[in-house]
Amino acid sequence: MKNVLILLAILTIIPFLTASARSNQKHRVIILTDIENEPDDTQSLIRLLLYSNEIDIKGIVATTSCWHQNMVNPESIKKVINAYGKVHPNLLKHEAGFPDEKILLALVKQGLPKYGMTGVGEGMDSEGSDWLIKVLEEDDDRPLWIPTWGGVNTLAQALYKIDKTKSKKEANRLISKLRVYTISDQDDSGIWIRNNFPGLFYIVSPGDNYGDATWTGINSVVQGIDNEKISTKWLVQNIQQDHGPLGASYPDVAWGMEGDTPSFLSLIPNGLNNPEHPDWGGWGGRYELYLPDFSKTRKGGSVVEIAPETRKIWTNAIDSLIKYIPSDYGRAVQPDKKSFKGFKETLWRWRDEFQNDFAARMDWCTLSYEEANHPPVPVLSHPEQFNVKSGEWINLDAFDSYDPDGDSFSFLWFNYPEAGTYNKLIPVNGAENVHNAGFTAPEVDEEKTAHFILKLTDKGTPALSRYKRIIVTILPK
């Protein structure tokens, strides 16, 4: 009987251990970059390498785009990796797992120096497209993310070859592992992919009018908020100067700061991000799955062919936002009097936090562990998912949270209405900046979900934030 009870206990806990292991897995990525089109690819690559211990980089492929049609520049990727290699020993003082320079250099590949669909078809295989298929065929159940910073024809060629050479069952299996995020459409192969592979997971703001894209929230100057952390002065002080060879490699902004970075921001494990659920929102923005209205797709001036979508895609979503701001007296934070609503808001709402995180990691390039700041650790006193009935009290608590550097830290609890299926704001009952927060479950006629976010921010320099997302299922009485 004792052995039976032990076996039952093991069987009960295995699903939780499996789920925990999945959540702790690094996301696999192969980057497609039209580096040398403009400086922002280099900027984004520098940031990516500072998270290379938390994101499993499987390849970095030099490609073309509508702005960079007849050449690829793998040597520019290698130059950045060489600078990373010089700070690699210091990065390891702060966290384990940063890959060696030689490992990363071996992952640099190149696509064909051809524009869009002129580089897709019979005889158009490249080092990059073959590498993508090779990684996709590895015995690894994790999805393979393809953050695309320029044209996507290297992926298009890989899909073309898979379709021509694999059985339908095997092709579907491989394609089901792909997760694509393209920074708008920068060649004509994006719409070809979406039309010909309707089951492919694809995040994009369609068209070539970049002002209509969520990703532009990373560098948009927003009226009514503090934009200091995307300023030239901030970049000089916190990234470029006195931060070692990698910081010195960060080029000045020419058109827009790090337009490609949103493609991987939601792959960083911070407690908020869950890239398998783009509609939940995270550092890289929030996206919903629908068929966009082509009549609202504006032309932006590039040579990319614009055409109606033939299937649902993950694309722009709308958030309503009232930011919390510091208060000089009394309760440490208060809701701002200004409100915002739009698709860029889904990304820039987190901008100060991910910019501070970038700055802290850049500090890791030169500072000792004791001199630098490291993120706090939120710890909940209850599960991250549970059920309540309409009208019941929802008590959330993170009493055991801590900071590895011994810094003081602040709590902020809030409901994220757009992330759940109950879309009305559920206000905090009382203070939102203490270790425990209470909410009242609203009356519902059918099962609904509500997402509550804990943001834990330390008082180090720069201030760093980590999160917990609690998903509450609200049941009718």
Residue pairs with C-beta under 8 A, 6 or more apart in sequence:
24 269
25 142
26 54
26 55
26 56
26 269
27 55
27 56
27 142
27 143
27 145
27 267
27 275
28 56
28 58
28 135
28 140
28 142
28 143
28 144
28 145
29 55
29 56
29 57
29 58
29 144
29 145
29 146
29 147
29 264
29 267
30 57
30 58
30 59
30 60
30 61
30 131
30 132
30 135
30 144
30 145
30 146
31 45
31 48
31 57
31 59
31 60
31 61
31 146
31 147
31 148
31 149
31 264
32 61
32 63
32 111
32 128
32 146
32 147
32 148
32 149
32 150
32 151
32 152
32 154
32 155
33 41
33 44
33 45
33 60
33 61
33 62
33 63
33 77
33 149
33 150
33 260
34 41
34 62
34 63
34 64
34 65
34 67
34 68
34 72
34 149
34 150
34 151
34 186
35 41
35 42
35 45
35 62
35 73
35 76
35 77
35 149
35 150
36 68
36 71
36 73
36 76
37 65
37 67
37 68
37 150
38 67
38 254
38 255
39 251
39 252
39 253
39 254
40 253
40 254
40 255
40 256
40 257
40 258
40 259
40 260
41 149
41 150
41 260
42 76
42 80
42 249
42 250
42 251
43 250
43 251
43 253
43 257
43 258
43 261
44 149
44 258
44 259
44 260
44 261
44 263
44 264
45 60
45 77
45 80
46 80
46 83
46 84
46 246
46 247
46 249
46 250
47 258
47 261
47 358
48 55
48 57
48 261
48 264
49 80
49 81
49 84
49 104
49 246
50 91
50 246
50 358
50 361
50 362
50 364
50 365
51 264
51 268
51 361
52 84
52 98
52 99
52 104
53 91
53 95
53 96
53 97
53 98
53 99
54 97
54 268
54 269
55 264
55 267
55 268
56 142
57 99
57 104
57 107
58 107
58 135
58 144
59 107
59 108
59 109
59 128
59 131
59 132
59 135
60 77
60 104
60 107
60 108
60 109
61 108
61 109
61 110
61 111
61 128
61 131
61 132
61 154
62 72
62 73
62 74
62 76
62 77
62 108
62 109
62 110
62 111
62 128
63 72
63 110
63 111
63 128
63 150
63 151
63 152
63 153
63 154
64 70
64 71
64 72
64 111
64 112
64 113
64 114
64 115
64 116
64 119
64 150
64 151
64 153
64 187
65 115
65 150
65 151
65 186
65 187
66 115
66 116
66 151
66 186
66 187
66 208
66 302
66 303
66 304
67 150
67 186
67 302
68 150
69 114
69 115
70 113
70 114
70 115
71 113
72 110
72 111
72 112
72 113
74 108
74 109
74 110
77 108
78 105
78 108
79 249
80 246
80 249
81 101
81 104
81 105
81 108
82 101
83 245
83 246
83 248
83 249
84 101
84 104
84 246
85 100
85 101
86 244
86 245
86 246
87 244
87 245
87 246
87 365
87 366
88 98
88 100
88 101
90 244
90 364
90 365
90 366
90 367
91 98
91 364
91 365
92 98
93 364
93 368
93 369
94 364
94 369
94 372
94 374
95 364
109 126
109 127
109 128
109 131
110 126
110 127
110 128
111 119
111 126
111 127
111 128
111 129
111 153
111 154
111 157
112 119
112 124
112 126
112 128
112 153
112 154
112 157
114 124
114 153
115 151
115 153
115 187
116 151
116 153
116 187
116 188
116 189
116 304
117 153
117 156
117 187
117 188
117 189
117 192
119 126
119 153
119 154
119 157
119 189
120 153
120 156
120 157
120 160
120 189
120 192
121 157
121 160
124 157
124 160
125 157
125 161
126 154
126 157
128 154
129 154
129 155
129 157
129 158
129 161
130 158
132 146
132 154
132 155
132 158
133 158
133 161
133 162
133 174
135 144
136 144
136 158
136 162
136 174
136 177
136 178
137 174
141 177
142 177
143 177
143 178
143 179
143 201
143 276
144 177
144 178
144 179
145 179
145 180
145 181
145 264
145 267
145 275
146 152
146 155
146 178
146 179
146 180
146 181
147 181
147 260
147 263
147 264
147 267
148 155
148 180
148 181
148 182
148 183
148 186
148 263
149 183
149 260
149 263
150 183
150 186
150 187
151 186
151 187
151 189
152 180
152 182
152 186
152 187
152 189
152 190
152 193
153 187
153 189
155 180
155 189
155 193
156 189
156 192
156 193
159 175
159 193
159 196
159 197
159 200
162 171
162 174
162 175
163 171
163 196
166 174
172 199
175 197
175 199
175 200
176 199
178 200
178 201
179 201
179 203
179 275
179 276
180 193
180 200
180 201
180 202
180 203
180 204
181 203
181 204
181 262
181 263
181 264
181 284
182 190
182 202
182 203
182 204
182 263
183 213
183 215
183 259
183 260
183 262
183 263
184 204
184 205
184 206
184 207
184 208
184 210
184 213
184 215
185 191
185 204
185 206
185 207
185 208
185 304
185 306
186 208
186 302
186 304
187 304
188 304
188 305
190 204
190 304
191 206
191 305
191 307
191 309
193 200
193 202
194 200
194 202
194 204
194 309
194 310
194 311
194 313
195 310
195 311
198 310
198 311
201 314
202 313
202 314
203 278
203 287
203 313
203 314
203 315
204 313
204 314
204 315
205 212
205 213
205 214
205 215
205 315
205 316
205 343
206 292
206 297
206 306
206 309
206 313
206 315
207 297
207 298
207 299
207 300
207 304
207 306
208 299
208 300
208 301
208 302
208 304
208 306
209 297
209 298
209 299
209 300
209 301
210 216
210 259
210 300
211 300
212 297
212 298
212 300
212 316
213 316
214 262
214 285
214 286
214 287
214 315
214 316
214 317
214 343
214 344
214 346
214 347
215 259
215 260
215 262
215 263
215 285
215 347
216 256
216 259
216 344
217 262
217 285
217 343
217 344
217 345
217 346
217 347
217 348
217 351
218 230
218 256
218 257
218 258
218 259
218 261
218 262
218 347
218 348
218 351
219 230
219 253
219 256
219 257
219 258
219 259
220 344
220 348
221 227
221 230
222 340
222 344
222 348
224 338
224 340
225 323
225 338
225 340
225 348
226 352
228 234
229 351
229 352
229 355
229 356
230 257
230 351
230 355
232 252
232 253
234 355
235 250
235 253
235 257
238 358
238 359
238 362
238 462
239 247
239 250
239 358
239 359
239 362
240 247
240 248
240 250
241 247
241 248
242 366
243 362
243 363
243 365
243 366
244 365
244 366
245 365
246 362
246 365
247 362
247 365
262 284
262 285
262 347
263 284
264 284
265 273
265 282
265 283
265 284
265 285
265 347
265 354
266 273
266 274
266 275
266 278
266 282
266 283
266 284
266 285
267 273
267 275
267 284
268 283
268 354
268 357
270 282
270 283
270 357
270 375
270 465
270 466
270 467
271 378
271 466
271 467
271 468
271 469
272 281
272 282
272 283
272 350
272 453
272 467
272 469
273 282
273 283
273 284
274 280
274 282
274 469
275 282
275 284
278 286
278 287
278 288
278 289
278 314
279 286
279 287
279 288
279 289
279 314
279 317
279 419
280 286
280 419
280 451
280 469
281 317
281 319
281 346
281 416
281 418
281 419
282 350
283 347
283 350
283 353
283 354
284 347
285 317
285 343
285 346
285 347
286 317
286 319
286 346
286 347
286 418
286 419
287 314
287 315
287 316
287 317
287 346
288 314
288 315
288 316
288 317
289 312
289 313
289 314
290 312
290 313
290 315
291 309
291 311
291 312
291 313
292 309
292 313
292 315
294 307
294 308
294 309
297 306
299 306
316 343
317 343
317 346
317 418
318 341
318 342
318 343
318 345
318 346
318 418
319 341
319 342
319 343
319 345
319 346
319 349
319 418
320 339
320 340
320 341
320 345
320 417
320 418
321 339
321 340
321 341
321 345
321 349
322 335
322 336
322 338
322 339
322 340
323 335
323 336
323 338
323 340
323 349
324 333
324 334
324 335
324 336
324 412
324 414
324 432
325 333
325 334
325 335
325 336
326 332
326 333
327 333
327 334
331 431
331 433
332 410
332 433
333 410
333 412
333 432
333 433
346 418
353 455
353 457
353 464
353 465
356 462
356 463
356 464
356 465
357 375
357 464
357 465
359 462
360 372
360 373
360 374
360 375
360 462
360 464
363 371
363 372
363 373
364 372
373 405
373 407
373 458
373 460
373 461
373 462
373 463
373 464
374 403
374 404
374 405
374 460
374 464
375 404
375 458
375 464
375 465
375 466
376 401
376 402
376 403
376 404
376 407
376 409
376 456
376 457
376 458
376 464
376 465
376 466
377 401
377 402
377 403
377 404
377 456
377 466
378 398
378 401
378 454
378 456
378 466
378 467
378 468
379 398
379 399
379 400
379 401
379 402
380 396
380 397
380 398
380 454
380 468
380 470
381 397
381 398
381 399
381 400
382 395
382 396
382 397
382 470
384 468
384 469
384 470
384 471
385 470
385 471
385 472
385 473
386 470
386 472
386 473
387 472
387 473
387 474
387 475
388 394
388 441
388 472
388 473
388 474
388 475
389 441
389 474
389 475
389 476
389 477
390 441
390 442
390 443
390 444
390 474
390 475
390 476
390 477
391 440
391 441
391 443
391 477
392 440
392 441
393 438
393 439
393 440
393 441
394 438
394 439
394 440
394 441
394 452
394 472
395 436
395 437
395 438
396 413
396 436
396 437
396 438
396 439
396 452
396 454
396 470
397 435
397 436
397 437
398 411
398 435
398 436
398 454
398 456
398 468
399 435
399 436
401 409
401 411
401 435
401 456
403 409
403 458
403 460
405 458
405 460
407 458
407 459
407 460
408 458
408 459
409 456
409 457
409 458
409 459
410 433
410 456
410 457
410 458
410 459
411 432
411 433
411 434
411 435
411 437
411 454
411 455
411 456
412 432
412 433
412 454
412 455
412 456
412 457
413 428
413 432
413 433
413 437
413 452
413 453
413 454
413 455
414 428
414 432
414 452
414 453
414 455
415 425
415 426
415 427
415 428
415 439
415 450
415 451
415 452
415 453
416 451
416 452
416 453
417 423
417 424
417 425
417 426
417 450
417 451
419 451
420 448
420 449
420 450
420 451
420 471
421 448
421 449
422 442
422 444
422 448
422 449
422 450
422 474
424 442
426 439
426 440
426 441
426 442
426 450
426 452
427 439
428 437
428 438
428 439
429 437
429 438
429 439
429 440
430 437
430 438
431 437
437 452
439 452
441 450
441 472
441 474
442 474
443 477
444 474
444 475
444 476
445 476
446 476
447 473
447 474
447 475
447 476
448 473
448 474
449 471
449 472
449 473
449 474
450 471
450 472
450 474
451 469
451 470
451 471
451 472
452 469
452 470
452 471
452 472
453 467
453 468
453 469
453 470
454 467
454 468
454 469
454 470
455 465
455 466
455 467
456 465
456 466
456 467
456 468
457 463
457 464
457 465
458 464
458 465
